[in-house]
Amino acid sequence: GRVVSLGVWRHGHVLTVPVTVGALPEEAAEAPAPKPAATAQGNVQLQGMGFTVGAIDDVARQKYSLAEGQKGVVVTAVAADGPAADRGLRPGDVITEVQQSEVASPADLR
């Protein structure tokens, strides 16, 4: 229930977003997390989160105007009615870390 500030890197700038901390319901903690589905292009779809990520390659760099040395994975699709959209995730956003661990490929999100 406590509100904390979360720094989000978007388009070369850090945005500070207020986030309310809460616990997951007990049943969610007991259920196994759904495995991300791999797509033909090497993208990983995180169905429970409502978004898809892909590797940062030359095509992604051009499509999303990413810097040559950009590391991480790029968000390629966001379900309009999913949790990711509710939290402001958009195609072209780059994920560099998850739980303080570097993300270098879509498989790293597993």
C-alpha positions in Angstrom: 0.0 0.0 0.0 3.0 2.3 0.2 3.7 4.6 -2.8 7.3 4.6 -4.0 9.0 6.3 -6.9 10.2 4.2 -9.8 12.7 5.4 -12.4 11.9 4.4 -16.0 14.4 5.0 -18.9 12.4 6.1 -21.9 13.7 7.9 -25.1 17.0 8.8 -23.4 15.5 10.3 -20.3 14.7 9.0 -16.9 11.0 9.4 -15.9 10.0 9.1 -12.3 6.7 7.2 -11.9 4.8 6.7 -8.6 4.0 3.1 -8.0 1.9 1.5 -5.2 3.6 -1.5 -3.7 1.3 -4.5 -3.0 1.5 -8.2 -2.4 0.3 -10.8 -4.9 -2.8 -12.8 -3.9 -1.9 -16.1 -2.2 -3.2 -18.2 -5.2 -0.9 -16.3 -7.6 2.1 -17.2 -5.4 1.2 -20.9 -5.5 0.5 -21.2 -9.2 3.5 -21.7 -11.5 4.3 -18.7 -13.6 3.3 -19.1 -17.3 6.3 -19.7 -19.5 6.9 -17.1 -22.2 6.1 -18.3 -25.7 8.8 -18.1 -28.3 7.7 -16.8 -31.7 9.3 -17.6 -35.1 11.3 -14.4 -35.2 13.0 -15.1 -31.9 10.6 -12.8 -30.0 9.3 -13.9 -26.6 5.6 -13.3 -25.8 5.0 -12.8 -22.1 1.3 -13.7 -22.1 0.5 -13.0 -18.5 2.1 -9.5 -18.8 0.6 -8.7 -22.2 3.7 -7.8 -24.2 6.2 -9.3 -26.6 10.0 -8.5 -26.7 12.6 -9.1 -29.4 16.3 -8.9 -29.7 17.9 -5.6 -30.6 19.2 -6.2 -34.1 19.7 -3.9 -37.1 16.0 -4.0 -38.1 14.9 -3.1 -34.5 17.5 -0.3 -34.3 16.1 1.2 -37.5 12.4 0.7 -36.7 12.6 2.1 -33.2 15.5 4.6 -33.7 17.7 2.8 -31.1 21.4 3.8 -30.6 24.1 1.5 -32.1 25.3 0.4 -28.6 21.9 0.0 -27.0 21.7 -3.2 -24.9 18.7 -5.1 -23.7 15.6 -6.2 -25.5 13.0 -4.1 -27.3 9.3 -4.3 -26.6 7.8 -5.2 -30.0 4.1 -5.4 -29.1 1.8 -4.6 -26.2 -1.7 -6.0 -25.7 -4.1 -3.1 -25.3 -6.0 -4.7 -22.4 -3.0 -6.2 -20.6 -1.0 -5.2 -17.5 1.9 -3.9 -19.5 -0.4 -1.4 -21.3 -1.9 -0.3 -18.0 1.6 0.5 -16.8 2.5 2.5 -19.8 4.7 0.0 -21.7 4.9 0.8 -25.4 6.5 -0.8 -28.5 10.0 0.6 -28.8 10.7 0.6 -25.1 13.9 -1.1 -24.1 14.2 -3.5 -21.1 17.8 -3.6 -19.8 17.3 -5.2 -16.4 14.8 -7.4 -14.6 15.1 -7.8 -10.8 18.6 -6.2 -11.0 19.8 -8.8 -13.5 21.0 -7.7 -17.0 18.8 -8.7 -19.9 20.7 -9.3 -23.1 18.3 -11.5 -25.1 14.6 -12.3 -25.1 15.4 -15.7 -23.5 16.8 -13.9 -20.5 13.3 -12.8 -19.5 12.4 -16.5 -18.8 
